[in-house]
């Protein structure tokens, strides 16, 4: 079965990416995520900034993509609290927690989504 045919059967995914500084790594990670998104997947990307001080907030303010939501905390809550706050905003059936230092490659996600479709 091809990726496009499977996409309709996959659950929607909320990609949660906690951020604290490292804006260039975050930009590269986001580019790789968007470049390798499976066709037909319903998704959102929540970029959760935990009071970065390096220009991350300014960059986030420039993003204009219908599936990207930016969340900003004025105080640094820490990794777990930042993830939890973003998860409360998520709309997807599945939460995918990603770090901002990842560089994703073609084909990374479909095998994981396919596992969700296996009979229980």
N, C-alpha and C positions, 0 to 999 in steps of 0.2 A: 504494500500500500504506500503511495507517495505521501510526502510531507503535507501537501495541500489538502489531500483527502483526509488525513488524520487531524489536521488543524481544527476542523469543525467538531471533532469528538473530544478534543482536549479540554480540560477545565480552564477557566480564565486564571491568569497568573498575575499576582502583584509582586513585582521585584522591589525589594526594600534594600536600599543602599545607604547605610549610615556614613556620614561624612564628618571628619574633623581635619581641616587643613588638607594639604596635598592636592590642590586644585588641578594641577597638570595631570596627575595620575587619574583623578576622577574624570577629567575630560576624555582621556584615552580609554578608560574603562567604558564610559557611556558610549563612545563611538563604536567600540567593539561589540557591545551589547546590541545596539540598534542595527549594526551591520549584519549580525548573525541571528536575528529574530526569525523564528520559523514562520513561513507563510501561513496565514489563516489563524494564527494564535491571537486570541483576545487577551490583551495585557495592559498593565499600567506600570510605570516606574516611579517609585517614590524616593526622591533624593532628600534624605533627612540630615540637615546640617546641624551639628551640635555646637553652635557658637564658634565657628571657625574664625580665625584672625588673619588669614592669608589672601583674601580676595575671593574665596569660595562663594560667599554670600553675593558679592557683586556679579560674579559669573552666573550664578543661579538665577538672578533677576533678569538676565538676558535670554534665558531659554524660552523658546516658543515651540512647543511640540504638544500635540493633543493628548498623548499618552504619558507625558511627564508631569508629575506634581512635585513641587518643591515645598519642603517643610523646614522651618527655621526656628531653632530655640535660641533665646537670648542668653541663656546660661548653659554651661556645659554640664549635662546630666550624666554623662558616661555612656559607654557602648550599649549596655543592656537596656537602660531606660530609653535611650534614643531609638533602638530597634522596637521596643514595646510601644512607644508613642506612635511610630510610623505604622506599626501593625494595626493599631486601633483605627487608623484612617484608611486602611486598605479595603478595596472592594472585591478583589479576586477570590476565587474559590481556593486557590493554593497560594501560600506565601513562599517566596524564594528569597532567602537572605543572602545577599552578595556583598563582598567587601569591595572598596573602591580601588584596590590595587590589582584587580583581576584584568587579564586580557583574554577575552573569550574568543574561541575559534569556531569555525563553521561546524555544525553538527553537534555541538556540545549539549544542547537542551532536549532534542527529540527523544533520545533514549530514556531520559528521566521521566518525561511526560508519558511515554509509552508504558512505563512501569505502573503508572497510576491507572491505566486502562485494563490491566490484567484482572481476570476474575479473582475474586477473594475467596 
